[in-house]
Amino acid sequence: MVSIIKTKTFKPNRRTGFYTLMYDYGIDEVTDLVETAMKYGIVNKAGAWFTIVDVATGEVVCDEDGNPMKFQGQANLTDYIRENEALLEELKDQIKYQMEEGNE
């Protein structure tokens, strides 16, 4: 969590946001992207299992064989998204669209 202790523009002890830090990497963009996608309903969580949902159709995204893509644990999902640049860009676009439309 990021908080501002005291400046000329903010009140003291004001909480402004959250982000994930990794020791060797810095701010972890993909983990924060997954958490934001869960907020907007693009990534569904059921227990320890995560699935990616197509916003336009409402269906679960499938792999090349037609099997629904399921990931056990958030770490496995973030690793897969890091390896797949096309999926990363698609998730970013869907989140930007949801934020612009104001659909929460």
N, CA, C and O atoms as a GROMACS GRO file, in nm:
protein
  416
    1MET      N    1   0.085  -0.116   0.000
    1MET     CA    2   0.000   0.000   0.000
    1MET      C    3   0.090   0.124   0.000
    1MET      O    4   0.192   0.128   0.069
    2VAL      N    5   0.051   0.221  -0.078
    2VAL     CA    6   0.124   0.346  -0.085
    2VAL      C    7   0.049   0.448  -0.001
    2VAL      O    8  -0.072   0.464  -0.013
    3SER      N    9   0.121   0.518   0.084
    3SER     CA   10   0.058   0.624   0.161
    3SER      C   11   0.150   0.745   0.162
    3SER      O   12   0.272   0.733   0.157
    4ILE      N   13   0.090   0.860   0.168
    4ILE     CA   14   0.163   0.986   0.172
    4ILE      C   15   0.160   1.033   0.317
    4ILE      O   16   0.053   1.051   0.374
    5ILE      N   17   0.275   1.052   0.376
    5ILE     CA   18   0.280   1.092   0.516
    5ILE      C   19   0.240   1.239   0.530
    5ILE      O   20   0.148   1.271   0.605
    6LYS      N   21   0.309   1.328   0.459
    6LYS     CA   22   0.268   1.468   0.462
    6LYS      C   23   0.337   1.541   0.348
    6LYS      O   24   0.459   1.534   0.332
    7THR      N   25   0.258   1.612   0.269
    7THR     CA   26   0.310   1.702   0.167
    7THR      C   27   0.224   1.827   0.167
    7THR      O   28   0.131   1.840   0.247
    8LYS      N   29   0.256   1.918   0.078
    8LYS     CA   30   0.177   2.040   0.069
    8LYS      C   31   0.045   2.017  -0.001
    8LYS      O   32  -0.048   2.096   0.015
    9THR      N   33   0.034   1.909  -0.080
    9THR     CA   34  -0.088   1.887  -0.157
    9THR      C   35  -0.181   1.784  -0.096
    9THR      O   36  -0.302   1.788  -0.123
   10PHE      N   37  -0.130   1.691  -0.016
   10PHE     CA   38  -0.214   1.586   0.041
   10PHE      C   39  -0.229   1.605   0.191
   10PHE      O   40  -0.142   1.660   0.258
   11LYS      N   41  -0.340   1.558   0.242
   11LYS     CA   42  -0.359   1.555   0.387
   11LYS      C   43  -0.266   1.451   0.446
   11LYS      O   44  -0.227   1.358   0.375
   12PRO      N   45  -0.229   1.462   0.571
   12PRO     CA   46  -0.142   1.362   0.632
   12PRO      C   47  -0.210   1.226   0.640
   12PRO      O   48  -0.332   1.216   0.656
   13ASN      N   49  -0.128   1.120   0.630
   13ASN     CA   50  -0.173   0.981   0.643
   13ASN      C   51  -0.284   0.945   0.544
   13ASN      O   52  -0.381   0.879   0.582
   14ARG      N   53  -0.271   0.987   0.423
   14ARG     CA   54  -0.371   0.956   0.321
   14ARG      C   55  -0.324   0.836   0.239
   14ARG      O   56  -0.214   0.837   0.184
   15ARG      N   57  -0.407   0.734   0.230
   15ARG     CA   58  -0.375   0.616   0.151
   15ARG      C   59  -0.413   0.642   0.006
   15ARG      O   60  -0.524   0.688  -0.022
   16THR      N   61  -0.321   0.614  -0.086
   16THR     CA   62  -0.348   0.648  -0.225
   16THR      C   63  -0.361   0.528  -0.318
   16THR      O   64  -0.427   0.539  -0.421
   17GLY      N   65  -0.302   0.414  -0.286
   17GLY     CA   66  -0.315   0.301  -0.377
   17GLY      C   67  -0.233   0.181  -0.333
   17GLY      O   68  -0.166   0.184  -0.230
   18PHE      N   69  -0.242   0.075  -0.414
   18PHE     CA   70  -0.172  -0.050  -0.387
   18PHE      C   71  -0.094  -0.091  -0.511
   18PHE      O   72  -0.137  -0.065  -0.623
   19TYR      N   73   0.020  -0.155  -0.492
   19TYR     CA   74   0.090  -0.222  -0.600
   19TYR      C   75   0.180  -0.329  -0.540
   19TYR      O   76   0.213  -0.325  -0.422
   20THR      N   77   0.221  -0.424  -0.624
   20THR     CA   78   0.300  -0.537  -0.580
   20THR      C   79   0.447  -0.512  -0.613
   20THR      O   80   0.480  -0.476  -0.726
   21LEU      N   81   0.534  -0.532  -0.516
   21LEU     CA   82   0.677  -0.519  -0.535
   21LEU      C   83   0.742  -0.656  -0.530
   21LEU      O   84   0.711  -0.737  -0.443
   22MET      N   85   0.834  -0.680  -0.623
   22MET     CA   86   0.916  -0.801  -0.621
   22MET      C   87   1.059  -0.758  -0.591
   22MET      O   88   1.103  -0.652  -0.637
   23TYR      N   89   1.130  -0.838  -0.516
   23TYR     CA   90   1.262  -0.800  -0.467
   23TYR      C   91   1.359  -0.764  -0.579
   23TYR      O   92   1.416  -0.655  -0.576
   24ASP      N   93   1.378  -0.851  -0.677
   24ASP     CA   94   1.475  -0.825  -0.784
   24ASP      C   95   1.416  -0.752  -0.903
   24ASP      O   96   1.490  -0.700  -0.987
   25TYR      N   97   1.284  -0.746  -0.912
   25TYR     CA   98   1.218  -0.697  -1.032
   25TYR      C   99   1.165  -0.555  -1.019
   25TYR      O  100   1.175  -0.477  -1.114
   26GLY      N  101   1.110  -0.520  -0.907
   26GLY     CA  102   1.047  -0.390  -0.888
   26GLY      C  103   0.897  -0.406  -0.885
   26GLY      O  104   0.846  -0.504  -0.831
   27ILE      N  105   0.824  -0.310  -0.942
   27ILE     CA  106   0.679  -0.318  -0.946
   27ILE      C  107   0.637  -0.426  -1.043
   27ILE      O  108   0.678  -0.425  -1.159
   28ASP      N  109   0.556  -0.520  -0.996
   28ASP     CA  110   0.512  -0.634  -1.077
   28ASP      C  111   0.383  -0.596  -1.152
   28ASP      O  112   0.274  -0.599  -1.096
   29GLU      N  113   0.400  -0.560  -1.276
   29GLU     CA  114   0.288  -0.513  -1.359
   29GLU      C  115   0.186  -0.624  -1.386
   29GLU      O  116   0.066  -0.597  -1.387
   30VAL      N  117   0.232  -0.746  -1.408
   30VAL     CA  118   0.142  -0.855  -1.446
   30VAL      C  119   0.052  -0.896  -1.329
   30VAL      O  120  -0.067  -0.920  -1.349
   31THR      N  121   0.107  -0.905  -1.210
   31THR     CA  122   0.026  -0.940  -1.093
   31THR      C  123  -0.081  -0.835  -1.068
   31THR      O  124  -0.196  -0.869  -1.038
   32ASP      N  125  -0.044  -0.708  -1.080
   32ASP     CA  126  -0.143  -0.602  -1.063
   32ASP      C  127  -0.247  -0.604  -1.174
   32ASP      O  128  -0.363  -0.573  -1.150
   33LEU      N  129  -0.206  -0.641  -1.296
   33LEU     CA  130  -0.299  -0.654  -1.408
   33LEU      C  131  -0.401  -0.764  -1.380
   33LEU      O  132  -0.520  -0.746  -1.408
   34VAL      N  133  -0.357  -0.877  -1.326
   34VAL     CA  134  -0.447  -0.988  -1.295
   34VAL      C  135  -0.546  -0.947  -1.185
   34VAL      O  136  -0.665  -0.978  -1.195
   35GLU      N  137  -0.500  -0.877  -1.083
   35GLU     CA  138  -0.589  -0.834  -0.976
   35GLU      C  139  -0.693  -0.733  -1.027
   35GLU      O  140  -0.809  -0.736  -0.985
   36THR      N  141  -0.651  -0.644  -1.118
   36THR     CA  142  -0.745  -0.549  -1.177
   36THR      C  143  -0.844  -0.621  -1.267
   36THR      O  144  -0.962  -0.587  -1.270
   37ALA      N  145  -0.796  -0.721  -1.342
   37ALA     CA  146  -0.885  -0.800  -1.429
   37ALA      C  147  -0.987  -0.876  -1.346
   37ALA      O  148  -1.101  -0.895  -1.391
   38MET      N  149  -0.950  -0.922  -1.227
   38MET     CA  150  -1.046  -0.990  -1.139
   38MET      C  151  -1.152  -0.891  -1.092
   38MET      O  152  -1.268  -0.928  -1.078
   39LYS      N  153  -1.113  -0.767  -1.068
   39LYS     CA  154  -1.208  -0.665  -1.024
   39LYS      C  155  -1.313  -0.639  -1.132
   39LYS      O  156  -1.431  -0.620  -1.101
   40TYR      N  157  -1.272  -0.638  -1.259
   40TYR     CA  158  -1.363  -0.608  -1.369
   40TYR      C  159  -1.429  -0.733  -1.428
   40TYR      O  160  -1.504  -0.721  -1.525
   41GLY      N  161  -1.404  -0.851  -1.374
   41GLY     CA  162  -1.469  -0.972  -1.420
   41GLY      C  163  -1.408  -1.034  -1.544
   41GLY      O  164  -1.470  -1.120  -1.607
   42ILE      N  165  -1.288  -0.993  -1.581
   42ILE     CA  166  -1.220  -1.050  -1.697
   42ILE      C  167  -1.151  -1.181  -1.658
   42ILE      O  168  -1.142  -1.273  -1.740
   43VAL      N  169  -1.104  -1.189  -1.536
   43VAL     CA  170  -1.047  -1.312  -1.481
   43VAL      C  171  -1.137  -1.356  -1.366
   43VAL      O  172  -1.164  -1.278  -1.275
   44ASN      N  173  -1.183  -1.480  -1.372
   44ASN     CA  174  -1.267  -1.536  -1.266
   44ASN      C  175  -1.185  -1.625  -1.176
   44ASN      O  176  -1.095  -1.696  -1.222
   45LYS      N  177  -1.216  -1.620  -1.048
   45LYS     CA  178  -1.148  -1.704  -0.949
   45LYS      C  179  -1.251  -1.792  -0.882
   45LYS      O  180  -1.352  -1.744  -0.831
   46ALA      N  181  -1.225  -1.922  -0.883
   46ALA     CA  182  -1.311  -2.018  -0.814
   46ALA      C  183  -1.220  -2.106  -0.729
   46ALA      O  184  -1.159  -2.201  -0.778
   47GLY      N  185  -1.211  -2.074  -0.602
   47GLY     CA  186  -1.118  -2.144  -0.515
   47GLY      C  187  -0.977  -2.105  -0.551
   47GLY      O  188  -0.941  -1.987  -0.545
   48ALA      N  189  -0.895  -2.204  -0.589
   48ALA     CA  190  -0.758  -2.177  -0.631
   48ALA      C  191  -0.745  -2.173  -0.784
   48ALA      O  192  -0.634  -2.157  -0.835
   49TRP      N  193  -0.856  -2.188  -0.855
   49TRP     CA  194  -0.853  -2.196  -1.001
   49TRP      C  195  -0.892  -2.063  -1.063
   49TRP      O  196  -0.986  -1.997  -1.019
   50PHE      N  197  -0.818  -2.024  -1.165
   50PHE     CA  198  -0.841  -1.899  -1.237
   50PHE      C  199  -0.875  -1.929  -1.381
   50PHE      O  200  -0.814  -2.017  -1.443
   51THR      N  201  -0.973  -1.857  -1.437
   51THR     CA  202  -1.007  -1.867  -1.579
   51THR      C  203  -1.017  -1.727  -1.636
   51THR      O  204  -1.051  -1.631  -1.566
   52ILE      N  205  -0.987  -1.715  -1.767
   52ILE     CA  206  -0.995  -1.587  -1.836
   52ILE      C  207  -1.124  -1.586  -1.917
   52ILE      O  208  -1.153  -1.683  -1.988
   53VAL      N  209  -1.201  -1.478  -1.907
   53VAL     CA  210  -1.331  -1.467  -1.973
   53VAL      C  211  -1.322  -1.362  -2.082
   53VAL      O  212  -1.265  -1.255  -2.062
   54ASP      N  213  -1.379  -1.393  -2.200
   54ASP     CA  214  -1.389  -1.296  -2.308
   54ASP      C  215  -1.503  -1.201  -2.275
   54ASP      O  216  -1.617  -1.245  -2.256
   55VAL      N  217  -1.475  -1.073  -2.267
   55VAL     CA  218  -1.575  -0.975  -2.225
   55VAL      C  219  -1.688  -0.964  -2.327
   55VAL      O  220  -1.804  -0.949  -2.290
   56ALA      N  221  -1.655  -0.972  -2.454
   56ALA     CA  222  -1.756  -0.955  -2.559
   56ALA      C  223  -1.860  -1.066  -2.558
   56ALA      O  224  -1.979  -1.039  -2.573
   57THR      N  225  -1.816  -1.191  -2.540
   57THR     CA  226  -1.908  -1.305  -2.547
   57THR      C  227  -1.946  -1.360  -2.411
   57THR      O  228  -2.050  -1.425  -2.398
   58GLY      N  229  -1.863  -1.337  -2.310
   58GLY     CA  230  -1.889  -1.391  -2.177
   58GLY      C  231  -1.848  -1.536  -2.162
   58GLY      O  232  -1.881  -1.599  -2.062
   59GLU      N  233  -1.775  -1.589  -2.261
   59GLU     CA  234  -1.731  -1.729  -2.256
   59GLU      C  235  -1.587  -1.737  -2.207
   59GLU      O  236  -1.510  -1.642  -2.216
   60VAL      N  237  -1.552  -1.854  -2.154
   60VAL     CA  238  -1.417  -1.879  -2.107
   60VAL      C  239  -1.326  -1.894  -2.228
   60VAL      O  240  -1.361  -1.962  -2.325
   61VAL      N  241  -1.209  -1.831  -2.224
   61VAL     CA  242  -1.112  -1.839  -2.333
   61VAL      C  243  -1.055  -1.980  -2.339
   61VAL      O  244  -1.021  -2.038  -2.236
   62CYS      N  245  -1.045  -2.035  -2.462
   62CYS     CA  246  -0.996  -2.172  -2.482
   62CYS      C  247  -0.859  -2.169  -2.549
   62CYS      O  248  -0.822  -2.071  -2.613
   63ASP      N  249  -0.784  -2.279  -2.533
   63ASP     CA  250  -0.654  -2.291  -2.599
   63ASP      C  251  -0.672  -2.342  -2.742
   63ASP      O  252  -0.784  -2.347  -2.792
   64GLU      N  253  -0.562  -2.379  -2.808
   64GLU     CA  254  -0.566  -2.423  -2.948
   64GLU      C  255  -0.648  -2.549  -2.967
   64GLU      O  256  -0.707  -2.568  -3.073
   65ASP      N  257  -0.652  -2.636  -2.866
   65ASP     CA  258  -0.724  -2.762  -2.876
   65ASP      C  259  -0.872  -2.748  -2.843
   65ASP      O  260  -0.947  -2.845  -2.856
   66GLY      N  261  -0.915  -2.631  -2.802
   66GLY     CA  262  -1.054  -2.609  -2.766
   66GLY      C  263  -1.086  -2.636  -2.621
   66GLY      O  264  -1.203  -2.632  -2.581
   67ASN      N  265  -0.983  -2.661  -2.541
   67ASN     CA  266  -1.003  -2.684  -2.398
   67ASN      C  267  -1.001  -2.550  -2.324
   67ASN      O  268  -0.918  -2.465  -2.355
   68PRO      N  269  -1.090  -2.532  -2.226
   68PRO     CA  270  -1.088  -2.406  -2.150
   68PRO      C  271  -0.955  -2.391  -2.076
   68PRO      O  272  -0.904  -2.487  -2.018
   69MET      N  273  -0.901  -2.271  -2.077
   69MET     CA  274  -0.774  -2.246  -2.009
   69MET      C  275  -0.802  -2.223  -1.861
   69MET      O  276  -0.867  -2.125  -1.823
   70LYS      N  277  -0.753  -2.314  -1.778
   70LYS     CA  278  -0.766  -2.304  -1.633
   70LYS      C  279  -0.626  -2.305  -1.574
   70LYS      O  280  -0.537  -2.377  -1.621
   71PHE      N  281  -0.607  -2.224  -1.471
   71PHE     CA  282  -0.478  -2.214  -1.406
   71PHE      C  283  -0.498  -2.232  -1.257
   71PHE      O  284  -0.584  -2.168  -1.197
   72GLN      N  285  -0.418  -2.320  -1.196
   72GLN     CA  286  -0.428  -2.341  -1.053
   72GLN      C  287  -0.327  -2.249  -0.985
   72GLN      O  288  -0.206  -2.271  -0.994
   73GLY      N  289  -0.377  -2.149  -0.918
   73GLY     CA  290  -0.293  -2.053  -0.848
   73GLY      C  291  -0.263  -1.931  -0.932
   73GLY      O  292  -0.248  -1.939  -1.054
   74GLN      N  293  -0.255  -1.818  -0.865
   74GLN     CA  294  -0.230  -1.692  -0.934
   74GLN      C  295  -0.089  -1.688  -0.992
   74GLN      O  296  -0.068  -1.623  -1.094
   75ALA      N  297   0.007  -1.755  -0.929
   75ALA     CA  298   0.144  -1.755  -0.980
   75ALA      C  299   0.151  -1.822  -1.118
   75ALA      O  300   0.223  -1.775  -1.206
   76ASN      N  301   0.078  -1.932  -1.136
   76ASN     CA  302   0.078  -2.000  -1.266
   76ASN      C  303   0.013  -1.913  -1.373
   76ASN      O  304   0.060  -1.909  -1.487
   77LEU      N  305  -0.093  -1.842  -1.338
   77LEU     CA  306  -0.159  -1.753  -1.433
   77LEU      C  307  -0.067  -1.639  -1.472
   77LEU      O  308  -0.055  -1.608  -1.591
   78THR      N  309  -0.002  -1.576  -1.376
   78THR     CA  310   0.087  -1.464  -1.409
   78THR      C  311   0.207  -1.510  -1.490
   78THR      O  312   0.252  -1.437  -1.579
   79ASP      N  313   0.261  -1.629  -1.463
   79ASP     CA  314   0.371  -1.682  -1.544
   79ASP      C  315   0.328  -1.705  -1.688
   79ASP      O  316   0.402  -1.674  -1.780
   80TYR      N  317   0.206  -1.758  -1.708
   80TYR     CA  318   0.155  -1.782  -1.843
   80TYR      C  319   0.134  -1.650  -1.918
   80TYR      O  320   0.165  -1.640  -2.036
   81ILE      N  321   0.083  -1.549  -1.849
   81ILE     CA  322   0.060  -1.420  -1.913
   81ILE      C  323   0.193  -1.353  -1.949
   81ILE      O  324   0.203  -1.288  -2.053
   82ARG      N  325   0.295  -1.368  -1.863
   82ARG     CA  326   0.426  -1.313  -1.895
   82ARG      C  327   0.485  -1.375  -2.021
   82ARG      O  328   0.550  -1.306  -2.099
   83GLU      N  329   0.464  -1.504  -2.040
   83GLU     CA  330   0.517  -1.574  -2.157
   83GLU      C  331   0.440  -1.544  -2.284
   83GLU      O  332   0.496  -1.550  -2.394
   84ASN      N  333   0.312  -1.510  -2.273
   84ASN     CA  334   0.225  -1.490  -2.388
   84ASN      C  335   0.196  -1.340  -2.404
   84ASN      O  336   0.104  -1.287  -2.341
   85GLU      N  337   0.274  -1.272  -2.488
   85GLU     CA  338   0.262  -1.127  -2.505
   85GLU      C  339   0.128  -1.087  -2.566
   85GLU      O  340   0.073  -0.982  -2.531
   86ALA      N  341   0.073  -1.169  -2.656
   86ALA     CA  342  -0.055  -1.137  -2.718
   86ALA      C  343  -0.167  -1.135  -2.614
   86ALA      O  344  -0.252  -1.046  -2.616
   87LEU      N  345  -0.166  -1.231  -2.523
   87LEU     CA  346  -0.267  -1.236  -2.417
   87LEU      C  347  -0.250  -1.118  -2.322
   87LEU      O  348  -0.349  -1.062  -2.275
   88LEU      N  349  -0.126  -1.079  -2.293
   88LEU     CA  350  -0.099  -0.965  -2.206
   88LEU      C  351  -0.158  -0.837  -2.267
   88LEU      O  352  -0.223  -0.760  -2.197
   89GLU      N  353  -0.135  -0.815  -2.395
   89GLU     CA  354  -0.188  -0.696  -2.461
   89GLU      C  355  -0.340  -0.700  -2.469
   89GLU      O  356  -0.406  -0.596  -2.454
   90GLU      N  357  -0.397  -0.819  -2.492
   90GLU     CA  358  -0.543  -0.831  -2.498
   90GLU      C  359  -0.607  -0.799  -2.363
   90GLU      O  360  -0.709  -0.730  -2.356
   91LEU      N  361  -0.546  -0.848  -2.255
   91LEU     CA  362  -0.598  -0.817  -2.121
   91LEU      C  363  -0.589  -0.668  -2.091
   91LEU      O  364  -0.681  -0.610  -2.034
   92LYS      N  365  -0.477  -0.605  -2.129
   92LYS     CA  366  -0.463  -0.462  -2.109
   92LYS      C  367  -0.571  -0.385  -2.184
   92LYS      O  368  -0.631  -0.292  -2.131
   93ASP      N  369  -0.596  -0.426  -2.308
   93ASP     CA  370  -0.698  -0.358  -2.389
   93ASP      C  371  -0.837  -0.375  -2.328
   93ASP      O  372  -0.915  -0.280  -2.324
   94GLN      N  373  -0.869  -0.496  -2.281
   94GLN     CA  374  -1.001  -0.520  -2.222
   94GLN      C  375  -1.019  -0.439  -2.093
   94GLN      O  376  -1.127  -0.387  -2.068
   95ILE      N  377  -0.914  -0.429  -2.013
   95ILE     CA  378  -0.923  -0.351  -1.889
   95ILE      C  379  -0.939  -0.203  -1.921
   95ILE      O  380  -1.019  -0.134  -1.858
   96LYS      N  381  -0.863  -0.153  -2.020
   96LYS     CA  382  -0.877  -0.012  -2.058
   96LYS      C  383  -1.018   0.016  -2.109
   96LYS      O  384  -1.075   0.121  -2.078
   97TYR      N  385  -1.074  -0.076  -2.186
   97TYR     CA  386  -1.210  -0.059  -2.237
   97TYR      C  387  -1.310  -0.054  -2.122
   97TYR      O  388  -1.398   0.032  -2.120
   98GLN      N  389  -1.296  -0.146  -2.026
   98GLN     CA  390  -1.386  -0.149  -1.911
   98GLN      C  391  -1.374  -0.021  -1.828
   98GLN      O  392  -1.474   0.030  -1.777
   99MET      N  393  -1.252   0.030  -1.813
   99MET     CA  394  -1.232   0.151  -1.734
   99MET      C  395  -1.290   0.274  -1.804
   99MET      O  396  -1.346   0.363  -1.740
  100GLU      N  397  -1.274   0.280  -1.936
  100GLU     CA  398  -1.327   0.394  -2.011
  100GLU      C  399  -1.479   0.396  -2.011
  100GLU      O  400  -1.541   0.502  -2.003
  101GLU      N  401  -1.538   0.278  -2.021
  101GLU     CA  402  -1.685   0.269  -2.024
  101GLU      C  403  -1.746   0.288  -1.887
  101GLU      O  404  -1.865   0.316  -1.875
  102GLY      N  405  -1.667   0.272  -1.783
  102GLY     CA  406  -1.720   0.288  -1.648
  102GLY      C  407  -1.798   0.167  -1.602
  102GLY      O  408  -1.879   0.178  -1.510
  103ASN      N  409  -1.775   0.052  -1.664
  103ASN     CA  410  -1.845  -0.072  -1.626
  103ASN      C  411  -1.768  -0.138  -1.513
  103ASN      O  412  -1.661  -0.195  -1.536
  104GLU      N  413  -1.820  -0.130  -1.393
  104GLU     CA  414  -1.751  -0.193  -1.281
  104GLU      C  415  -1.832  -0.307  -1.228
  104GLU      O  416  -1.790  -0.373  -1.133
   0.00000   0.00000   0.00000
